[in-house]
């Protein structure tokens, strides 16, 4: 079962209304709780995309420009199953990866195609300089060579990177800060990022940076971007190696690395308390939204901290709407197993069998 809280002016929580929430509310349709297990989560400024374990993609929130992959519907108030495109033989494709910019969404399908929708005035759609808008899923001119596949995709506010099984990293979108490599410029169609001297397996994207990380056994790491200045210390505080990492997350201007030990290594912007407090318990899952973070502790508690003006960190908050230097515990029935975070939105996945009503 999924629970949601936080900013909801465009119904991006998928709970049937547009009121912000500071207490986790179960996601349901017609009074029936929805027992999806989320495989991948993507959130734009005001829309949310779920790739679930049943292979279905479900969307909610602002769709005024087709950023949810559907035409002629301005907004969804509930998570709605997205109709998948079909191949030349009429067979329905299966989504294997999803990512979202502020007003665009990227999908990778099992035929190797990459398709985008929404609005991208800095190349976010990867459709070339004339392709700033697409109200349906449009295939971009990016096809890995035979036997090579996309193994991971990540998006920031205005750029996207794709990691391939042969170790290559490609990107498109806003690149003026170097977040897509050199030259530092807008990238309107997929471009290979050069000079990465290890095989990346995962990426996270902030507003103007991309973090690439290699296998956990070696912990190789590289940061692209942050040109002009480094006022939040994203580059200057970058670890040389992070062997033993188990997950990584990025907000707009900060990075969190979760180690297999349960410890969290974090650096970057902290004016709203985005970085975890020093006395954090051991963690087994972590997520970063725009300027707030969520974690599931090894004992099963859900913690939230950072910018919580819209209720996304629960309550209480300080006079600025922050949870700074501490955390709030978000109480849900059953055992939390995953957390996801977007732009001032928070989602918690709870094991179905632990919910009293059985879902």
N, C-alpha and C positions, 0 to 999 in steps of 0.2 A: 504494500500500500504506500502511496505517496502522500506526503503532507507538504503544504506550502505556506509561506508567509512573506511579507514585504510589499514592495511597490506593485500596484495593480491597476493603475489608471487606464491601461489599455487591455485589461483582462489577461495579462501575461502570466498570471498564476494559474489560470484555467479552472477557477473555482466557481464560475457562473455569474460573477458580479465584478464591479470595478472599484471596490473599496480596498484600501491598504489594510494589511493584517499584521498584527504584532504577536499573535498566538498561532501556532501551526494549525492549519485546517486541512482535513482530508480532501483529496481531489475525488470528486464523484460526478456522475452523470445520471440524472433521473433518480437521485437518492441512492444509487448503487455505487459503493466504493470500487475503485478501479485498482486491480491488483497487478499492475504492470511491474516488470523488473526492468530498470533502465540500464541499457548497455552503454549508450553515449548520450550526453546532454549538451545542448548548445543554446546560448541565449544572446540575443541582440539587445538593442536599447529597450525595445518594448515588445519583443516576441520571443517565444520559447519553443524549442524543437527537441523532441525526445525520440531517440532510436531505441526501441525496446527489444528485449530478448526474443519476442515472438516474431521479430523481423519487420514489424510495422513501424512506421514513422507517424508521430502524432504532434500536432502543432496547435498553438493558441496565441492570442494577442493580436497586435497590430498587423494588418495585412493590406493596408491601403495601396501598396505598390506591388503586391504579389510576393512579398518577402517570405511568406509561409508556403509558397509553392502552389497557390490556388488563385485563380482569376475571379474577379467580380464579387469578392466578399471582402468588405472593408475590415472586419474584425471578427475574431472567434472569442467567445467567452468560456468555452469548454475545450479541452483537448480533443481535436478532431483528426481522424485517421486520414493521412495524405494518400491520394491515389498515385501509384508509382508509374513512371513511364514504361513503355514497352520497346522491345528490340524489333528489328526488321521482320522477325517471324511472328510478332504479336505476343511474345512471351513477356510477362511482367518482370521487370528488373527488381533486384533486391538491393536496398541501401546497405552499405557496409561501414560508411563513415559520414558524420555530419559535423559542421562547424558553422559559426555565425559571426558576421560583423554587426555593426550597429544597425544597419538597415538592409542586410543581405544575408543569404544562406547558401552554403556550399554543400553539395551531396556527392559522395563517391558511390558508384554502383558496382555490382558484381561483374558487369561486363567490362570494367575498367574505365568507364566513362566518368567524367567529372562534369557536373551540371550546377548552374547557379541561378538565383532568382532574387528579385528585389531591386534596390538602388545602390549604385556605387560610383560616385563622382570622382574617385581617385583610382579607379581600376579594380575595385573590389570584386566585380563580377568576372574578371578575366576574359572579357569578350572583345577587347580592343577599344580604342578611343571613341568609337561610335556606339559602344555598348554600355551606356551608363544605366540603363533600365531594362528590366526583363520581368514581365508579369507571370511568366511560367518557367518551368525548369528548362534552361537552355544549355545545351552541351557546349563546352568550351574546347578550343583547339589545343588539347593537352592529352596525349595518349602515350603512356609509357611503352617502351619497346617490348617485344614479345618476351613473355616469361617474367616481366617486371611488373609489380603492382604497388599501389599506394598502401602503405602500412599504417600511416598516421597522418592526420590533418588537424591543423589548429588555426584559429583566427583571433586577431585582436580587433580593436575598434574599426580599423580600416585596412587591414592587410591579412593575407592568408599564406600559410606555408604547408607544403605537402612533402612528406618523407617517403622515399621509395625503397623497395626491398633491395635494390642494388647499392644503397647508401647515398644516393643523390638526394639533394634537397632543392625544391623548386618553390617559387613564391610569386605573388602578384598583389597589387593594391598600392596603398600609399607607402612610399619607400624613401622619402626625403631625409629621414633621420638615419638612414643606413640599415633599417630593420629588414631589408630584403637584399642586403649585400651592396656591392658596388657595380655600376655607379649609383649613388644615392639619388633616386628619382622616382616618380610615379611609374609603376609597372602595370601596363594595361593588359598584358597577356602573360601566361606563365613563363617564367625565366629561371634558368638554373642558377642557384647560388653557388658561387665558386669559393675556393680556398677554405673549405671545411676539411680539416685533416684527420677526421675520424668518422666512423659510421654512426650517425645519429639514429636514435630509436624513438625519440619523443621530442616534441617542441611545445612551448607555451608562448603566448604573445601578449605583451602589454600594449599600452597606447602607442609607443614609438620604439619598441624593442622586440627582439625574438630571442628566446633562450633555447639552445639545442643541447641535448644531453645524450650521451652514449650508454652502452650497456652498464648495468649496475656494478658489475665486477670490476670495471675500470674507472667508471665515474668521470669520463671525459666530458667537458662542458665548454660551451662557447656562447658568447653574447654578441648579437648583431644589433646595431642601432645605438640610440642614445647620443647621436651627434649633437653638436652645439654646446651642451653642458651636461653635467652629471650631478645635478643638485640634489637628487635623492640617493646617490651612491650606488645605483644599480651596477655600474661598471667597476667602480673602485672597490666595492666590497664583494665582487664575484669570487667565489672559492676557486682554487686552482684545480681541485678534484673533488668529487662527491661520491666516492665508492660506497656502495651499500645503500644507495637511495632506493626507495620503493615507489615514490610518486612525486610529482612536481606540479605546482599551480602558480598562476600569476594573476594579480589584480592589474589595474591600469598602470600602477607605478611601483609595484613591489613583487617579490618572488618568495615562495615557500617551498622548501625541499623537505619531504618526509623521508626519514631513514627507516630501514627495516627494524631498527631498535625501538622505534616509536618516538624518537626525538625529532624536533623540527628545527631546521636551519632556515632563517629568514632574513631578508635585508630589503631596503628600499624605503619608500615613503611611509611615514608613521604619524602624520599630524592628526589623523582621526583614530589612531590606535590600530592601524591595519596590521602591524606586526604582532605576533603572539606575545603575551606576557611571559616574563622570565620563569614563572612557576608553573608553566603548563604541565599537566600530567602527560603520560605517554599516549600517543595517538596511533590509531590504525587507519584512519581515512581523513583526508583534508580536501577542501575546496576553497577557491578564491573567486569572489565576485568583483564588481567594479572597484569598490573600496572597503570590502568587508570579507571576513573569512569564516568558515565553518569547519568543525572537526568532530569526528567520532572518537572518543577515547577508548582505550583497550578495555575499560570497565563498562562501556556501552552508553555513556552519556554523550549528548550532543551539545557542543559549545559553539558560541558565536561571539565575534568581537569586531570592532572597527566602526565604520560609518553606518549608523542604523536609523537614520532619520525617518525612513518609511516603514519601520517595524521589522525590517529584515534580520535584525539581531535580537529580536524580542524586547523585553523590558526588564529593568529600567535603562534609560539612556541619560546622558548628562544634558546640560542646557544647549549644547550644539548638536544633539542627536547622536552622540558617539558613545561607544562602549570602549573606553580607552584605558589601557593598563590593567585590564581585568577581562572577564568574560561573563556572558549570560548563559545559563543552561536552558536549552529548548526542550520542553517535556513533551514526549509523544508516547502513546501506548505501545507496548511491545518492545522489540529490540531493533534499534537503528543499525543499518548495515552500510548505508551510503549517504553522502551528502553532495549537493550540487548547488552552485551559486551563479547568479547572473548580475544584471545591473540593479542592485538593491533588491534582489529577489533571493529567496532561500528555499531549497527543496530537500526533503528528508525521505529516504526510502526505508520502510520498516518491514521486517519479515512478516509475511502474511499469517503464518501459523501462530504468531505471538499476539495477534490482535484479538481482543475479547470476542468481537462479533463474527470473527472468521472471515472478515472482508466482504 
